[in-house]
Amino acid sequence: MDGTGAFTMFRRAKLVLDAVDSAALHAARGHGRLIARLGLTDADGGPLCAAIRPPLIDWSADQAG
């Protein structure tokens, strides 16, 4: 945020949903929750950005609640 409270996005990670493993997607439909686990920094220690696909992201399912 700048001094006026305005937020400017300078980098962002895009979670690629068509890269979700079919088993995780099927389980998520049954459990009601799809979980993505990923680090937030790249190999150089900067913020992770661009399209994030496995193995940089791990998709799983869990029961909602």
Secondary structure per residue as TSV (DSSP state, phi and psi in degrees):
chain	resnum	aa	ss	phi	psi
A	1	M	-	360.0	144.7
A	2	D	-	-91.7	-174.4
A	3	G	T	-62.3	-21.5
A	4	T	T	-92.9	-3.0
A	5	G	S	91.1	3.3
A	6	A	-	-79.0	139.5
A	7	F	-	-104.9	131.0
A	8	T	-	-121.2	121.3
A	9	M	-	-82.1	127.0
A	10	F	-	-110.2	-25.0
A	11	R	-	-148.6	149.3
A	12	R	-	-151.6	150.9
A	13	A	E	-97.3	138.1
A	14	K	E	-110.1	116.7
A	15	L	E	-82.5	118.5
A	16	V	-	-88.0	101.7
A	17	L	G	-71.4	-25.5
A	18	D	G	-75.2	-3.6
A	19	A	G	-95.6	2.9
A	20	V	S	-68.7	130.0
A	21	D	-	-57.0	136.6
A	22	S	H	-61.5	-33.4
A	23	A	H	-67.1	-41.8
A	24	A	H	-66.0	-39.2
A	25	L	H	-65.4	-43.2
A	26	H	H	-62.6	-44.8
A	27	A	H	-63.4	-38.4
A	28	A	H	-63.8	-37.4
A	29	R	H	-62.1	-38.4
A	30	G	H	-76.6	-34.5
A	31	H	H	-93.6	-23.9
A	32	G	S	91.3	11.4
A	33	R	-	-151.4	132.4
A	34	L	E	-112.7	127.3
A	35	I	E	-115.0	134.7
A	36	A	E	-114.5	126.9
A	37	R	E	-115.5	126.4
A	38	L	E	-156.4	153.1
A	39	G	-	-77.4	157.1
A	40	L	S	-105.2	5.0
A	41	T	B	-124.1	151.1
A	42	D	-	-87.1	-175.7
A	43	A	T	-61.8	-24.0
A	44	D	T	-92.6	0.5
A	45	G	S	89.8	1.1
A	46	G	S	-85.8	175.1
A	47	P	B	-66.5	138.6
A	48	L	-	-69.0	132.7
A	49	C	-	-146.8	174.6
A	50	A	E	80.9	-166.8
A	51	A	E	-76.8	125.1
A	52	I	E	-102.2	118.0
A	53	R	-	-129.0	160.5
A	54	P	T	-54.2	143.5
A	55	P	T	-90.6	6.3
A	56	L	S	-74.8	-14.5
A	57	I	E	-134.2	142.5
A	58	D	E	-118.4	118.9
A	59	W	E	-97.0	138.3
A	60	S	E	-150.8	175.8
A	61	A	E	-126.0	155.6
A	62	D	-	-154.3	159.0
A	63	Q	-	-70.0	139.3
A	64	A	-	-71.0	148.1
A	65	G	-	144.3	360.0
